[in-house]
Amino acid sequence: MNWSDVMAGAVAGLVLQNVAYPLSRDRFARWRKRRHFKAAERAGARMEERFDSLVLVQAGWSEDGVFAHDSIFLELNAEFTIRRPDVARFRDDRTPQWLSDGYENGRQVGISKLRIARVSDRPEDDRAGRSHRVTCRMHEYDYFDFLCTHRLRLSGTAEEKRVLAEVAGEPNCREPIAGFPNPFSVGLSVFCEGGDYLALTRRTQSIGEGGGWHGGKVYNAVGENAALRDFNPGVDGVMRSTPYLIAKRGLWEELGLPEVTVDACEIYLHSLAYAVDLRDHKAFGHVVSPLSRHDLQDAWRHAPDRSETAGSTLDFQPVRTKSDVRRLLRKIVTEADDWAPEAVFCTVRSILARRLLRPAEVTKILSTNK
Protein backbone atom coordinates (compact mmCIF):
# COMPACT_ATOMS: atom_id res chain seq x y z
CA MET A 1 0.00 0.00 0.00
CA ASN A 2 1.31 3.40 -0.98
CA TRP A 3 0.65 5.49 2.12
CA SER A 4 1.50 8.74 0.35
CA ASP A 5 -1.26 8.07 -2.19
CA VAL A 6 -3.68 7.23 0.63
CA MET A 7 -2.84 10.45 2.45
CA ALA A 8 -3.14 12.48 -0.74
CA GLY A 9 -6.56 10.94 -1.42
CA ALA A 10 -7.70 11.65 2.12
CA VAL A 11 -6.59 15.29 1.86
CA ALA A 12 -8.34 15.65 -1.50
CA GLY A 13 -11.50 14.18 0.00
CA LEU A 14 -11.40 16.64 2.88
CA VAL A 15 -10.88 19.53 0.49
CA LEU A 16 -13.85 18.43 -1.62
CA GLN A 17 -16.03 17.89 1.45
CA ASN A 18 -15.14 21.03 3.40
CA VAL A 19 -14.17 23.56 0.71
CA ALA A 20 -15.27 22.71 -2.81
CA TYR A 21 -18.73 21.37 -1.96
CA PRO A 22 -19.74 24.30 0.31
CA LEU A 23 -18.54 26.77 -2.32
CA SER A 24 -20.52 25.01 -5.05
CA ARG A 25 -23.58 24.82 -2.81
CA ASP A 26 -23.37 28.54 -2.00
CA ARG A 27 -22.92 29.47 -5.66
CA PHE A 28 -25.95 27.37 -6.61
CA ALA A 29 -28.03 28.99 -3.85
CA ARG A 30 -27.03 32.47 -5.05
CA TRP A 31 -27.85 31.51 -8.65
CA ARG A 32 -31.32 30.34 -7.59
CA LYS A 33 -31.91 33.59 -5.73
CA ARG A 34 -30.83 35.67 -8.73
CA ARG A 35 -33.09 33.63 -11.02
CA HIS A 36 -36.04 34.11 -8.65
CA PHE A 37 -35.31 37.83 -8.37
CA LYS A 38 -35.31 38.28 -12.15
CA ALA A 39 -38.55 36.31 -12.52
CA ALA A 40 -40.10 38.32 -9.68
CA GLU A 41 -39.21 41.55 -11.46
CA ARG A 42 -40.97 40.30 -14.60
CA ALA A 43 -44.05 39.55 -12.50
CA GLY A 44 -43.80 43.01 -10.95
CA ALA A 45 -43.61 44.58 -14.39
CA ARG A 46 -46.79 42.71 -15.38
CA MET A 47 -48.52 44.13 -12.32
CA GLU A 48 -47.49 47.66 -13.31
CA GLU A 49 -48.90 47.10 -16.80
CA ARG A 50 -52.25 46.10 -15.38
CA PHE A 51 -52.38 48.47 -12.39
CA ASP A 52 -50.55 51.51 -13.72
CA SER A 53 -50.92 54.04 -10.89
CA LEU A 54 -47.59 53.07 -9.31
CA VAL A 55 -44.24 52.31 -10.91
CA LEU A 56 -41.14 50.78 -9.38
CA VAL A 57 -38.23 53.19 -8.96
CA GLN A 58 -35.85 50.77 -7.28
CA ALA A 59 -36.08 47.29 -5.78
CA GLY A 60 -33.88 46.25 -2.86
CA TRP A 61 -30.39 45.16 -3.88
CA SER A 62 -29.85 42.18 -1.59
CA GLU A 63 -30.04 38.62 -2.91
CA ASP A 64 -33.50 38.43 -1.30
CA GLY A 65 -34.64 41.62 -3.04
CA VAL A 66 -34.88 43.80 0.08
CA PHE A 67 -33.15 46.99 1.16
CA ALA A 68 -30.41 46.68 3.77
CA HIS A 69 -31.02 49.03 6.70
CA ASP A 70 -28.00 51.13 5.76
CA SER A 71 -28.79 51.33 2.03
CA ILE A 72 -31.57 53.91 2.12
CA PHE A 73 -31.26 57.22 4.01
CA LEU A 74 -33.34 60.36 4.50
CA GLU A 75 -31.60 63.68 5.27
CA LEU A 76 -33.71 66.63 6.40
CA ASN A 77 -32.05 69.93 5.58
CA ALA A 78 -34.57 72.40 4.12
CA GLU A 79 -38.04 73.91 4.33
CA PHE A 80 -40.45 73.97 1.40
CA THR A 81 -42.16 77.18 0.41
CA ILE A 82 -44.54 77.92 -2.45
CA ARG A 83 -42.87 80.54 -4.62
CA ARG A 84 -45.41 81.05 -7.39
CA PRO A 85 -47.98 83.70 -6.43
CA ASP A 86 -50.80 81.99 -8.35
CA VAL A 87 -50.25 78.68 -6.54
CA ALA A 88 -50.08 80.50 -3.19
CA ARG A 89 -53.39 82.15 -4.08
CA PHE A 90 -54.95 78.73 -4.73
CA ARG A 91 -53.91 77.68 -1.23
CA ASP A 92 -55.20 80.84 0.45
CA ASP A 93 -58.51 80.72 -1.39
CA ARG A 94 -59.06 77.06 -0.51
CA THR A 95 -57.95 77.19 3.13
CA PRO A 96 -61.34 78.15 4.68
CA GLN A 97 -63.05 75.20 2.94
CA TRP A 98 -60.33 72.76 3.95
CA LEU A 99 -60.60 73.87 7.57
CA SER A 100 -64.39 73.53 7.36
CA ASP A 101 -63.97 69.98 5.98
CA GLY A 102 -61.92 69.04 9.02
CA TYR A 103 -58.42 69.07 7.52
CA GLU A 104 -55.55 70.07 9.80
CA ASN A 105 -52.58 71.97 8.42
CA GLY A 106 -49.91 69.87 10.12
CA ARG A 107 -46.21 69.70 9.34
CA GLN A 108 -44.93 66.83 7.23
CA VAL A 109 -41.73 65.86 5.43
CA GLY A 110 -41.25 65.36 1.69
CA ILE A 111 -38.48 64.81 -0.86
CA SER A 112 -36.59 67.65 -2.51
CA LYS A 113 -33.94 65.51 -4.24
CA LEU A 114 -33.47 61.78 -4.88
CA ARG A 115 -30.11 60.17 -5.56
CA ILE A 116 -29.39 56.49 -6.27
CA ALA A 117 -25.71 55.59 -6.56
CA ARG A 118 -23.23 52.72 -6.29
CA VAL A 119 -21.05 53.07 -3.19
CA SER A 120 -19.08 49.79 -3.19
CA ASP A 121 -17.66 47.26 -5.66
CA ARG A 122 -17.01 44.52 -3.10
CA PRO A 123 -18.81 41.22 -3.88
CA GLU A 124 -19.81 40.73 -0.24
CA ASP A 125 -21.51 44.15 -0.27
CA ASP A 126 -23.32 43.18 -3.47
CA ARG A 127 -24.68 40.03 -1.85
CA ALA A 128 -25.73 41.91 1.30
CA GLY A 129 -27.44 44.67 -0.71
CA ARG A 130 -25.00 47.36 0.45
CA SER A 131 -23.28 48.11 -2.86
CA HIS A 132 -25.80 50.86 -3.69
CA ARG A 133 -27.48 53.57 -1.66
CA VAL A 134 -30.63 55.66 -1.93
CA THR A 135 -30.25 59.13 -0.44
CA CYS A 136 -33.31 61.36 -0.20
CA ARG A 137 -32.84 65.05 0.59
CA MET A 138 -35.90 66.05 2.56
CA HIS A 139 -37.74 69.26 3.41
CA GLU A 140 -40.53 70.25 5.78
CA TYR A 141 -43.87 71.41 4.41
CA ASP A 142 -47.39 72.28 5.48
CA TYR A 143 -50.16 69.82 4.66
CA PHE A 144 -52.14 72.55 2.87
CA ASP A 145 -49.14 73.01 0.55
CA PHE A 146 -49.67 69.39 -0.46
CA LEU A 147 -53.40 69.88 -0.99
CA CYS A 148 -52.91 72.96 -3.17
CA THR A 149 -50.36 71.25 -5.43
CA HIS A 150 -50.51 67.45 -5.67
CA ARG A 151 -54.23 67.18 -5.00
CA LEU A 152 -55.50 70.25 -6.88
CA ARG A 153 -53.54 69.16 -9.95
CA LEU A 154 -55.99 66.25 -10.08
CA SER A 155 -59.21 67.70 -8.65
CA GLY A 156 -59.02 71.50 -8.95
CA THR A 157 -60.67 73.96 -11.28
CA ALA A 158 -59.65 74.25 -14.91
CA GLU A 159 -57.33 77.16 -14.04
CA GLU A 160 -55.80 75.32 -11.09
CA LYS A 161 -55.18 72.20 -13.15
CA ARG A 162 -53.62 74.21 -15.98
CA VAL A 163 -51.21 76.12 -13.74
CA LEU A 164 -50.23 73.07 -11.68
CA ALA A 165 -49.73 70.93 -14.78
CA GLU A 166 -47.34 73.60 -16.01
CA VAL A 167 -45.40 73.49 -12.73
CA ALA A 168 -45.37 69.69 -12.51
CA GLY A 169 -44.40 68.89 -16.09
CA GLU A 170 -44.20 65.27 -17.22
CA PRO A 171 -43.90 62.51 -14.59
CA ASN A 172 -40.30 61.66 -13.72
CA CYS A 173 -39.85 59.07 -10.98
CA ARG A 174 -36.21 60.10 -10.40
CA GLU A 175 -36.88 63.85 -10.14
CA PRO A 176 -39.19 65.26 -7.44
CA ILE A 177 -41.16 68.26 -8.70
CA ALA A 178 -39.32 71.49 -7.85
CA GLY A 179 -42.47 73.46 -7.03
CA PHE A 180 -44.31 70.68 -5.14
CA PRO A 181 -43.68 69.33 -1.61
CA ASN A 182 -43.44 65.70 -2.82
CA PRO A 183 -44.61 63.60 0.18
CA PHE A 184 -42.76 60.46 1.22
CA SER A 185 -44.53 57.56 2.94
CA VAL A 186 -44.00 53.94 3.98
CA GLY A 187 -46.60 51.22 3.32
CA LEU A 188 -46.47 47.76 4.87
CA SER A 189 -48.12 44.42 4.23
CA VAL A 190 -48.51 43.00 7.74
CA PHE A 191 -48.53 39.21 8.09
CA CYS A 192 -49.42 37.68 11.47
CA GLU A 193 -49.34 34.19 13.01
CA GLY A 194 -45.80 33.74 11.70
CA GLY A 195 -46.79 34.79 8.19
CA ASP A 196 -49.96 32.73 7.68
CA TYR A 197 -52.42 35.66 7.48
CA LEU A 198 -52.29 39.06 5.78
CA ALA A 199 -53.99 41.89 7.70
CA LEU A 200 -55.75 44.54 5.61
CA THR A 201 -57.80 47.62 6.48
CA ARG A 202 -60.41 49.69 4.71
CA ARG A 203 -59.94 53.44 4.38
CA THR A 204 -62.42 55.80 5.96
CA GLN A 205 -64.71 57.88 3.73
CA SER A 206 -64.51 60.88 6.09
CA ILE A 207 -62.99 63.74 4.09
CA GLY A 208 -61.13 65.30 7.01
CA GLU A 209 -59.54 61.97 7.96
CA GLY A 210 -58.15 61.15 4.53
CA GLY A 211 -61.25 59.71 2.88
CA GLY A 212 -60.97 62.17 0.01
CA TRP A 213 -58.34 59.89 -1.53
CA HIS A 214 -59.46 56.31 -2.27
CA GLY A 215 -62.03 56.51 0.51
CA GLY A 216 -63.72 53.20 1.36
CA LYS A 217 -61.10 51.08 -0.44
CA VAL A 218 -58.91 48.23 0.81
CA TYR A 219 -55.62 49.54 2.22
CA ASN A 220 -52.38 48.25 3.69
CA ALA A 221 -52.47 47.79 7.46
CA VAL A 222 -49.75 50.46 7.77
CA GLY A 223 -49.34 53.55 5.61
CA GLU A 224 -47.35 56.30 7.32
CA ASN A 225 -46.09 59.64 6.02
CA ALA A 226 -42.63 60.84 7.03
CA ALA A 227 -42.81 63.26 9.96
CA LEU A 228 -40.41 65.49 11.90
CA ARG A 229 -40.39 63.06 14.84
CA ASP A 230 -38.76 60.42 12.63
CA PHE A 231 -35.54 62.46 12.39
CA ASN A 232 -32.65 62.85 14.83
CA PRO A 233 -29.40 64.83 14.55
CA GLY A 234 -26.16 62.99 13.84
CA VAL A 235 -22.75 63.95 15.21
CA ASP A 236 -22.43 66.34 12.26
CA GLY A 237 -25.73 68.01 13.14
CA VAL A 238 -27.58 66.69 10.07
CA MET A 239 -31.10 65.40 10.77
CA ARG A 240 -31.36 61.83 9.49
CA SER A 241 -33.82 58.96 9.39
CA THR A 242 -34.59 55.81 7.42
CA PRO A 243 -37.83 54.29 6.10
CA TYR A 244 -37.30 51.45 8.61
CA LEU A 245 -37.75 53.93 11.49
CA ILE A 246 -40.93 55.27 9.87
CA ALA A 247 -42.15 51.67 9.50
CA LYS A 248 -41.61 51.00 13.21
CA ARG A 249 -43.50 54.17 14.15
CA GLY A 250 -46.32 53.15 11.83
CA LEU A 251 -46.61 49.75 13.52
CA TRP A 252 -47.16 51.54 16.82
CA GLU A 253 -49.37 54.42 15.69
CA GLU A 254 -51.58 52.54 13.22
CA LEU A 255 -51.55 49.01 14.67
CA GLY A 256 -50.91 49.75 18.34
CA LEU A 257 -47.88 47.44 18.61
CA PRO A 258 -45.61 48.40 21.55
CA GLU A 259 -41.86 48.60 21.08
CA VAL A 260 -41.15 45.13 22.48
CA THR A 261 -43.66 43.60 20.04
CA VAL A 262 -42.29 45.60 17.10
CA ASP A 263 -38.79 44.36 17.96
CA ALA A 264 -40.10 40.78 17.70
CA CYS A 265 -41.34 41.43 14.15
CA GLU A 266 -39.34 40.84 10.99
CA ILE A 267 -39.45 44.04 8.91
CA TYR A 268 -38.32 44.06 5.27
CA LEU A 269 -38.56 46.95 2.82
CA HIS A 270 -38.44 45.75 -0.77
CA SER A 271 -39.57 48.57 -3.08
CA LEU A 272 -39.23 52.29 -3.67
CA ALA A 273 -42.14 53.36 -5.88
CA TYR A 274 -43.59 56.45 -7.53
CA ALA A 275 -47.27 57.30 -7.83
CA VAL A 276 -47.84 58.56 -11.37
CA ASP A 277 -51.19 60.14 -10.46
CA LEU A 278 -50.38 61.84 -7.15
CA ARG A 279 -46.69 62.34 -8.03
CA ASP A 280 -45.19 61.22 -4.72
CA HIS A 281 -42.73 58.57 -3.55
CA LYS A 282 -43.48 55.57 -1.35
CA ALA A 283 -41.37 52.83 0.22
CA PHE A 284 -43.11 49.46 0.50
CA GLY A 285 -42.32 46.35 2.45
CA HIS A 286 -43.71 43.54 4.56
CA VAL A 287 -43.75 42.62 8.22
CA VAL A 288 -43.97 39.12 9.70
CA SER A 289 -45.31 39.05 13.26
CA PRO A 290 -45.77 36.07 15.60
CA LEU A 291 -48.96 37.65 16.99
CA SER A 292 -52.25 35.80 16.57
CA ARG A 293 -55.09 37.40 14.63
CA HIS A 294 -56.93 38.01 17.88
CA ASP A 295 -53.96 39.74 19.54
CA LEU A 296 -53.20 41.85 16.46
CA GLN A 297 -56.80 43.00 16.18
CA ASP A 298 -56.94 43.81 19.88
CA ALA A 299 -53.77 45.93 19.57
CA TRP A 300 -55.19 47.68 16.49
CA ARG A 301 -58.39 48.62 18.33
CA HIS A 302 -56.25 50.51 20.88
CA ALA A 303 -53.87 52.10 18.34
CA PRO A 304 -53.17 55.83 18.83
CA ASP A 305 -54.03 56.69 15.20
CA ARG A 306 -56.90 54.81 13.60
CA SER A 307 -58.47 57.93 12.12
CA GLU A 308 -57.92 56.94 8.49
CA THR A 309 -59.48 53.48 8.81
CA ALA A 310 -63.12 52.45 8.75
CA GLY A 311 -64.91 49.64 10.54
CA SER A 312 -64.17 47.84 13.78
CA THR A 313 -62.26 44.81 12.49
CA LEU A 314 -59.22 44.03 10.40
CA ASP A 315 -59.63 41.89 7.29
CA PHE A 316 -57.45 38.78 7.57
CA GLN A 317 -56.64 36.99 4.32
CA PRO A 318 -55.09 33.49 4.63
CA VAL A 319 -51.79 32.96 2.78
CA ARG A 320 -50.77 29.71 4.48
CA THR A 321 -50.92 27.62 1.31
CA LYS A 322 -50.28 28.27 -2.35
CA SER A 323 -54.01 27.85 -2.95
CA ASP A 324 -54.66 30.63 -0.44
CA VAL A 325 -52.23 32.93 -2.24
CA ARG A 326 -53.74 32.16 -5.66
CA ARG A 327 -57.19 32.94 -4.24
CA LEU A 328 -55.96 36.29 -2.87
CA LEU A 329 -54.37 37.28 -6.18
CA ARG A 330 -57.55 36.38 -8.09
CA LYS A 331 -59.48 38.49 -5.59
CA ILE A 332 -57.24 41.46 -6.38
CA VAL A 333 -57.78 40.95 -10.12
CA THR A 334 -61.56 40.49 -9.95
CA GLU A 335 -62.14 43.20 -7.32
CA ALA A 336 -59.50 45.67 -8.47
CA ASP A 337 -61.82 48.68 -8.20
CA ASP A 338 -62.22 47.96 -4.48
CA TRP A 339 -58.47 48.09 -3.79
CA ALA A 340 -56.32 51.20 -3.38
CA PRO A 341 -53.30 51.11 -5.74
CA GLU A 342 -50.90 51.07 -2.76
CA ALA A 343 -52.51 47.91 -1.41
CA VAL A 344 -52.29 46.14 -4.78
CA PHE A 345 -48.66 47.11 -5.31
CA CYS A 346 -47.49 46.27 -1.80
CA THR A 347 -49.42 43.00 -1.53
CA VAL A 348 -48.20 41.61 -4.86
CA ARG A 349 -44.58 42.60 -4.31
CA SER A 350 -44.67 41.25 -0.75
CA ILE A 351 -45.98 37.91 -2.03
CA LEU A 352 -43.06 37.84 -4.47
CA ALA A 353 -40.50 38.90 -1.84
CA ARG A 354 -41.72 36.22 0.59
CA ARG A 355 -41.75 33.62 -2.21
CA LEU A 356 -45.27 32.58 -1.36
CA LEU A 357 -45.88 31.67 -5.01
CA ARG A 358 -43.67 31.18 -8.04
CA PRO A 359 -43.32 34.40 -10.06
CA ALA A 360 -44.56 32.64 -13.20
CA GLU A 361 -47.84 31.82 -11.43
CA VAL A 362 -48.19 35.39 -10.21
CA THR A 363 -47.67 36.64 -13.76
CA LYS A 364 -50.24 34.18 -15.11
CA ILE A 365 -52.93 35.23 -12.60
CA LEU A 366 -52.26 38.94 -13.17
CA SER A 367 -52.66 38.35 -16.91
CA THR A 368 -56.12 36.80 -16.63
CA ASN A 369 -59.32 38.68 -17.36
CA LYS A 370 -61.70 39.61 -14.56
HELIX and SHEET records of a PDB file:
HELIX    1   1 TRP A    3  VAL A   15  1                                  13    
HELIX    2   2 LEU A   16  ALA A   20  3                                   5    
HELIX    3   3 TYR A   21  ARG A   50  1                                  30    
HELIX    4   4 HIS A   69  SER A   71  5                                   3    
HELIX    5   5 PRO A   85  SER A  100  1                                  16    
HELIX    6   6 PRO A  123  ALA A  128  1                                   6    
HELIX    7   7 TYR A  143  PHE A  146  1                                   4    
HELIX    8   8 LEU A  147  ARG A  151  3                                   5    
HELIX    9   9 LEU A  152  SER A  155  1                                   4    
HELIX   10  10 ALA A  158  ALA A  168  1                                  11    
HELIX   11  11 GLU A  193  GLY A  195  5                                   3    
HELIX   12  12 ILE A  207  GLU A  209  5                                   3    
HELIX   13  13 LEU A  228  ASP A  230  5                                   3    
HELIX   14  14 PRO A  243  GLU A  253  1                                  11    
HELIX   15  15 GLU A  259  ASP A  263  1                                   5    
HELIX   16  16 ARG A  293  ARG A  301  1                                   9    
HELIX   17  17 LYS A  322  THR A  334  1                                  13    
HELIX   18  18 ALA A  336  ASP A  338  5                                   3    
HELIX   19  19 PRO A  341  ALA A  353  1                                  13    
HELIX   20  20 PRO A  359  LEU A  366  1                                   8    
SHEET    1   A 6 LEU A  54  ALA A  59  0                                        
SHEET    2   A 6 GLU A 266  ALA A 275 -1                                        
SHEET    3   A 6 HIS A 281  VAL A 288 -1                                        
SHEET    4   A 6 PHE A 184  CYS A 192  1                                        
SHEET    5   A 6 TYR A 197  ARG A 202 -1                                        
SHEET    6   A 6 VAL A 218  ASN A 220 -1                                        
SHEET    1   B 5 LEU A  54  ALA A  59  0                                        
SHEET    2   B 5 GLU A 266  ALA A 275 -1                                        
SHEET    3   B 5 HIS A 281  VAL A 288 -1                                        
SHEET    4   B 5 PHE A 184  CYS A 192  1                                        
SHEET    5   B 5 VAL A 222  ASN A 225 -1                                        
SHEET    1   C 6 LEU A  54  ALA A  59  0                                        
SHEET    2   C 6 GLU A 266  ALA A 275 -1                                        
SHEET    3   C 6 HIS A 281  VAL A 288 -1                                        
SHEET    4   C 6 PHE A 184  CYS A 192  1                                        
SHEET    5   C 6 TYR A 197  ARG A 202 -1                                        
SHEET    6   C 6 ASP A 315  PRO A 318 -1                                        
SHEET    1   D 5 ARG A 107  ARG A 118  0                                        
SHEET    2   D 5 HIS A 132  ASP A 142 -1                                        
SHEET    3   D 5 ILE A  72  GLU A  79  1                                        
SHEET    4   D 5 MET A 239  SER A 241 -1                                        
SHEET    5   D 5 ASN A 232  PRO A 233 -1                                        
END                                                                             
